[in-house]
């Protein structure tokens, strides 16, 4: 009974060690369980134990056998007793925090790149990178990123810049909104306005379809009324020293040339809607074969964005000085990849409930539990 108890404890610890990892490659789970079996047995009197481990994201199963030498039974021709144990552990989906940065590119050498920018976030925020590149997560300079965790399919460069150090060999995360935005936004055939250019002054814009370029020039102070703004075949550019405010606003970009450019120096304060079909979504650019694949956000003034940016084909380039999203309660991004540089600080926040928005972002698998 004593030998059985020791063997069971070692097997349980090994299964839990493999299941504790975030959604990762099978060999990572297998390696973690194997190491824990060996470490656990070193603390026992058992020698010659054989074990078999099957590890996957669904479950880690550990089976172990030990031939216990006998003394008194040896006189009866029974020289050993076979002791066998089996145990399994699986991850629990709801315990592991929220993925608030999801890089979908499978090949980018800069799935998550940091250069001279400090990144802070809530305790339950994760960054997830699907790239298999050797530099899929990388940083240099004085950059420092903190979160609950970082996970990548590939490998990292400059892991010391991240706290905690990123997990590697993770399983890729599916696009959480691909099906939701598979088709174009309805009713975009006719243009409400075309090639809007706003100079020094105070303006109010209403929801509608804005074709061509929409440019807010320096000293243009614009209020966006609540609703959905479709920018078709052109850019929305908020230039330095311009300001834009809006509560209950979603910007939808349609067409291969469509994208936003936000220049620093002014005040940007835009919040996604809390109700309706697009509740929680601040910027949407569905996959449609874009020619220009970059969204630019430059700090320098007060930039406060509340909601989700969904742009599976874009690189999101965030740069500049000052605080970006210091006051935002909820800010998350799903994009092709992320390139962050400058001397400022970017804040990622996962508290959708505090912002009155639906909990849209995917949860991380964590929190192992023994199954048998």
Secondary structure in CASP SS format (residue, H / E / C, confidence):
PFRMAT SS
TARGET T0000
AUTHOR 0000-0000-0000
METHOD secondary structure of the structure
MODEL  1
X C 1.00
X H 1.00
X H 1.00
X H 1.00
X H 1.00
X H 1.00
X H 1.00
X H 1.00
X H 1.00
X H 1.00
X H 1.00
X H 1.00
X H 1.00
X H 1.00
X H 1.00
X H 1.00
X H 1.00
X H 1.00
X H 1.00
X H 1.00
X C 1.00
X C 1.00
X C 1.00
X E 1.00
X C 1.00
X H 1.00
X H 1.00
X H 1.00
X H 1.00
X H 1.00
X H 1.00
X H 1.00
X H 1.00
X H 1.00
X H 1.00
X H 1.00
X H 1.00
X H 1.00
X H 1.00
X H 1.00
X H 1.00
X H 1.00
X C 1.00
X C 1.00
X C 1.00
X C 1.00
X C 1.00
X C 1.00
X C 1.00
X E 1.00
X E 1.00
X E 1.00
X E 1.00
X E 1.00
X E 1.00
X C 1.00
X C 1.00
X C 1.00
X C 1.00
X E 1.00
X E 1.00
X E 1.00
X E 1.00
X E 1.00
X E 1.00
X E 1.00
X E 1.00
X E 1.00
X E 1.00
X C 1.00
X C 1.00
X H 1.00
X H 1.00
X H 1.00
X H 1.00
X H 1.00
X C 1.00
X C 1.00
X C 1.00
X E 1.00
X E 1.00
X E 1.00
X E 1.00
X E 1.00
X E 1.00
X E 1.00
X E 1.00
X E 1.00
X E 1.00
X E 1.00
X E 1.00
X E 1.00
X H 1.00
X H 1.00
X H 1.00
X C 1.00
X C 1.00
X E 1.00
X E 1.00
X E 1.00
X E 1.00
X E 1.00
X E 1.00
X C 1.00
X C 1.00
X C 1.00
X C 1.00
X C 1.00
X C 1.00
X C 1.00
X C 1.00
X E 1.00
X E 1.00
X E 1.00
X E 1.00
X C 1.00
X C 1.00
X E 1.00
X E 1.00
X E 1.00
X E 1.00
X C 1.00
X C 1.00
X C 1.00
X E 1.00
X E 1.00
X E 1.00
X E 1.00
X E 1.00
X C 1.00
X C 1.00
X C 1.00
X C 1.00
X C 1.00
X C 1.00
X C 1.00
X E 1.00
X E 1.00
X E 1.00
X E 1.00
X C 1.00
X C 1.00
X C 1.00
X E 1.00
X E 1.00
X E 1.00
X C 1.00
X C 1.00
X E 1.00
X E 1.00
X E 1.00
X E 1.00
X C 1.00
X C 1.00
X C 1.00
X E 1.00
X E 1.00
X C 1.00
X H 1.00
X H 1.00
X H 1.00
X E 1.00
X E 1.00
X C 1.00
X C 1.00
X C 1.00
X E 1.00
X C 1.00
X C 1.00
X E 1.00
X C 1.00
X C 1.00
X C 1.00
X C 1.00
X C 1.00
X C 1.00
X C 1.00
X C 1.00
X C 1.00
X C 1.00
X C 1.00
X C 1.00
X C 1.00
X C 1.00
X C 1.00
X C 1.00
X C 1.00
X C 1.00
X C 1.00
X C 1.00
X C 1.00
X C 1.00
X E 1.00
X E 1.00
X E 1.00
X E 1.00
X E 1.00
X E 1.00
X C 1.00
X C 1.00
X E 1.00
X E 1.00
X E 1.00
X E 1.00
X E 1.00
X C 1.00
X C 1.00
X E 1.00
X E 1.00
X E 1.00
X E 1.00
X E 1.00
X E 1.00
X E 1.00
X E 1.00
X E 1.00
X C 1.00
X C 1.00
X C 1.00
X E 1.00
X E 1.00
X E 1.00
X E 1.00
X E 1.00
X C 1.00
X C 1.00
X E 1.00
X E 1.00
X E 1.00
X E 1.00
X E 1.00
X E 1.00
X C 1.00
X C 1.00
X E 1.00
X E 1.00
X E 1.00
X E 1.00
X C 1.00
X C 1.00
X C 1.00
X C 1.00
X E 1.00
X E 1.00
X E 1.00
X E 1.00
X E 1.00
X C 1.00
X E 1.00
X E 1.00
X E 1.00
X E 1.00
X E 1.00
X E 1.00
X C 1.00
X C 1.00
X C 1.00
X C 1.00
X E 1.00
X E 1.00
X E 1.00
X E 1.00
X C 1.00
X C 1.00
X C 1.00
X C 1.00
X E 1.00
X E 1.00
X E 1.00
X E 1.00
X E 1.00
X C 1.00
X C 1.00
X C 1.00
X C 1.00
X C 1.00
X C 1.00
X C 1.00
X C 1.00
X C 1.00
X E 1.00
X E 1.00
X E 1.00
X E 1.00
X E 1.00
X C 1.00
X C 1.00
X C 1.00
X C 1.00
X C 1.00
X C 1.00
X C 1.00
X C 1.00
X E 1.00
X E 1.00
X E 1.00
X E 1.00
X E 1.00
X C 1.00
X C 1.00
X C 1.00
X E 1.00
X E 1.00
X E 1.00
X E 1.00
X E 1.00
X E 1.00
X E 1.00
X E 1.00
X E 1.00
X E 1.00
X E 1.00
X E 1.00
X E 1.00
X E 1.00
X E 1.00
X E 1.00
X E 1.00
X E 1.00
X C 1.00
X C 1.00
X C 1.00
X E 1.00
X E 1.00
X C 1.00
X C 1.00
X C 1.00
X C 1.00
X C 1.00
X E 1.00
X E 1.00
X E 1.00
X E 1.00
X E 1.00
X E 1.00
X E 1.00
X E 1.00
X E 1.00
X E 1.00
X E 1.00
X E 1.00
X C 1.00
X C 1.00
X C 1.00
X E 1.00
X E 1.00
X E 1.00
X E 1.00
X E 1.00
X E 1.00
X C 1.00
X C 1.00
X H 1.00
X H 1.00
X H 1.00
X C 1.00
X C 1.00
X C 1.00
X C 1.00
X C 1.00
X C 1.00
X C 1.00
X E 1.00
X C 1.00
X C 1.00
X E 1.00
X E 1.00
X E 1.00
X E 1.00
X E 1.00
X C 1.00
X C 1.00
END
